Amino acid sequence: MNESYPIGRPFGIEVRVHILFLWMAFFLIFVGGNPLGTAAILFTLFGLVLLHELGHSLVARHHGIQVMDIVLWPLGGMARMSEIPESPRVEGQVAIAGPLVNLVLAAASLLLLGLLGGWGEAMGPSVAYILAHILESPTNFLRAFIAMNLMLGVFNLVPAFPMDGGRILRAFLARKRSYLEATEIAVRVGRYIALAMILSVFFIQPMSCALPIIGVYIMWTGMRELWSVRLRHAGGGANPFGPGAGPMGGGPGGFRVDLSEHLRAFGRRGAQGAAPPESGRGDSSGRSAGGFSDEDLRRLEDEPGPLRRPPQD
């Protein structure tokens, strides 16, 4: 997320746009045959993604969770949060908030379309036709607006962890199971759905590019978040998931949590069973027994790579 730039602070939450999104928008607008129409589609779609992320963020903030920023990038948007408490109720409410924003906007737009007399043609043209003619009339724009909201709302409810639907699934499972077991099941379900998205390249030609990329992203970020949950629940001993841990990510229109808080928690938990120094405050470097110092965290965040427990003195 280092190559992103601030564009505003709605509700006091910083919104950033990634350089890759800017390059993608430039390419699609100026290479395609309809620059104004393409620009209208892109900025409407990512405006709805922003509203989706604000839905997550405002509900999270209501529960006392710090929201660091919202980043818009080519695969959608991501609200970065300090933590998601291991509470099925809280995670479920935060996860469902984003899709609900889109579904409510779709319902309100459908009502407005009816007031403009556009219900008779609402289900007629294909989505591709509606998007291609988005600027031809107010009713065409409303149809495109409804289609985009339904796409975002329904797609993000697919139970492919760490997308919103996958987080809702984990919250449901965590009511009867441990948080770690619920995460493992949700990641496994998400992995199968991600594999289907990757294989869709052979069956769904119009989406042959987008769905496989999203599938790979879901599979990778789901595994990384599973690593972080295992890290957080580790009660000492060696790193339970091997090398390569890093910040966790959500799916398109998702949210993510910050790794540094989990590393600090692991440092505290890793000290269990270790003989503390006589001072009780760690060694002279500021590192607690079995834990990570602030310098360790800065180095890990700046140079991602294998995470290994620091040697004991």
N, C-alpha and C positions, 0 to 999 in steps of 0.2 A: 504493500500500500504506500510505499515511499514516493512513488511517482504519481501522486494525486494532488489536486489543487483545490483550495476552498472556494466555494461559490456562494455561500450564504449560511445563515444561522436561524432557521425557523424553529420557534419554541426554544431557542437557546441551544439547539443541537447543531453542531457544525456539519455541513454537507460538503463533501469533496467529490470531485470528478476525476477519474483516472485517465492518464494520458492515452491509454489504449482505447478508451471509449471515444476520445476526441478524434483519434486517427480513424477509428471505425466509422464514425459519423461523417468525417470528411470524405472518406473513400466512397461510402454509399451514396452520399448526396451528390457528389460531383462526377462520379463514374456512371451512376444510373441514368436512365433516360428521362426521369421526372424529378428534378431537384426539389421543387417546392413540395410536391406530394411526399417524397421520401423524408424531407426535413420535418414535415407535419407529423408523419407516422412516428419518427424517431423521438421527437421531443414530447409528443403526447404519451408515447409508451413509457419513456423514462420519467416523465412527470408522474405517471401512475405508479411506477416503481418507487419513486420517492415517497408518495403518499402511503404506499404499502409499508415501507420501512419506518415511516413516522408512526404508523399504527403500532408496530412492534415496540418502537422506542418509547412512546408515551406510556404504554401499559407497563413496560419494564421500569420506567422511572417512577410510576405510581407505586410499584413494589419496592422502591428504594434501591434499584439497580442503576449503577452509573452507566450512562450511554456516552461513549467517547466521541463517536462521529458516525456518519453515514457515508459510505463510499459507493458511487455509481461507476460501474465498469461494464465491459462488453457482455457479460453473462447476466447482468441484472443489477441488483443492489445488495448491500450488506451493511447492517447496523452492528457496529462493534461495541460490545458490552464488557464490563469488567468481570462479570460472572453471571451464571444462571443458577440460583439456589436449587439444591436437590429437593425440590418440592414439586410434585406432580401438578398441583393446582396452579402454582406460579408459572411453571414452564408451559403448561397447556394454555393459559390465558395469554402469555406473551406470543406464543406460536400462532394461535388462532386469530390474533388481532389483525395481522397483515392481510390474510385472505378475506377477512370480514370487511375490511375497508373497500376492497375491490368489488366484492359482491354487493355491498350496499350502494356503491356508486353505479354499478350496472343496473340495479333495480330502480334507482332514482332516475337514471337516464332513460330507461325503458318507459317509465311513466311520462317523462317529458316528451319522448318520441310519440307516445299516444296522443298527448295534447296537441302536437303539431300535425297529427293526422298521418303519421308514418307507420302505424302498426300493420297496415295491410301489406306493406312491402318489407316488413322487418325480417321475415324469414325467407324472402325470395332470393336475392343475389347471394352468391358465395362470398365467403370472407375475403378471398383474394380480390374479387371484383370491388367489394366495398372499400378495401384499403387502397386499391388503385385509383378510386374516384373519391377519396376522402374530402377533398376541397371543393367538390362540385356543388354541394348544397348543405344547409344545416342538418337536414335529416341524414345525409350520407355520413357527415362527421359524427352524428350521434350513434349511428349504427356501428361505425368503426370504434367509437369510444366504448360502446357496450361490448363489442367483440373482444377488445383488448382487456377490459376488466374481467370478463368471464375467463379468458385465457389465463391471466395471471392468478385469479382467485382459485380456479379449479386445478390448474397445473401445480400450484404450490401446495395443494392438499394431497397430492400423491404421496403415499407413505414411504418416501425414499429419504432416509436419514442422511444428512442433516437438513434437508428441506423442511418446511413448516409441517407438512403432513407426517414426516418421520419423527419430528419432535413431539407432535401430538400423540403419535403411537407410543413413543417412549414414556411420555407422561401417563398414558393409560396403563401401560405395563408396570410402571413403577408403583402403582397403587398396591399391587400384590407381591411384587418382587423387589429385590435389592436394586439400587440405581445402576450398579455395574451390570447386573444380569439384564435389566431392561435395555440398557444401551447396547449390549452385545446382540440381543435379539433384533432391535431396531436397525442396527448396522447390517446385520445379515439379510434382513428383508430388503433394505435399501440397496444392498449389493446385487441382489437378483434383479431388481427393477433397473438399476444402472446398467447391468449387462444387457437387458432387453433394449434399453435405449441405444446402447452401442451397436447392437445387432440390427437395429431398425434401419441402418443405412442400406440394407439389402432389400427392404420391403416398402419403406415410405420415402419415396424420392424427394418430394418437396421439402422434407425436414432432414434430408440425408446429412446435412452438415451440422445443424444445430444440436439435434438430439444426441448423437454420439459424443460430441464435445461435453455436453452437460452430463452425460452418463459417466464419462471419465472423471469429471470434476467431482461428482457426487461420490463415486467410489473412493477417490483419494481423500477428500475432506472428511468423509464419514469414518474412514480408518484412522485418520489423525485425531479426530475427536475421541474415538474409542481409546486411542493411546493415552490421551490426556486424562480420561476418566480412570483408566487403570493406574496412571501415575498418581492421581489424587487419592485413590483408595489403597495405594501400596502402603503397607505398614513397616517399611524398612526393607532391607535386602537390596538386591541388584535391580536395576532398571527393568520393569516387567515387560517392556515392549520392544526393546532393542533400539537401534539408532534411528535418527531421522525425525524426531519429534519436533514439532513447531507449532505456530499458531493454528487454531482450529478455524474452519470456515463453514459457512452455511451454503445451502444451495442458492439458485437464483431467487432473489427476493427473500433471502434468509437473514440470519444474524449469527454472529460469532462471539466467542469469549476470549479474553486476553490471557495468554499463556503465563505471563509473569506471576499472576496471583496463584496459579496452580503450582508453579515451581517453588514459590515461597512456602506453600502448604506442604509440598513434598519434602522440603528441607526441614520443616518442623516435625513432620511425621517420621522422616528418616532418622531423626535423633532418638526415636524410641528404641530402647534396648541397648543404646550405646552409653558407655560410661562418660558422664559429663566431665569437663575440665574442672579443676579445683575452684576456679573462679565462678563456675556456673554460667558464664557468659560467652563461652567459645574461646577460640584462640586469638592471637594478636592481630590476625588479618581481618577480624570481624566476622568470621564464618562460624556459625553454630555447628555443634557436633553433628556430622552426618548431613548438613544442610548446605545452602547456597548463600554466598555473600551478595551484596548489591553489585559488586564488580563482576561476580560470576554471571548474574542475571543480565547485566549490560553486554557482556561478551557473548552470551548465548543468543540474545536478541539481535545483535549486530552481525554475528557470524553463525547462522544456523548450521547445525551438524549433529553428530552423535552426542547424546546427553549421557554423561557418565557421572556417577557419584564421586565427589571429591575424595581424595585419599584421606584416611584418618591419620592424625598425628600420633 
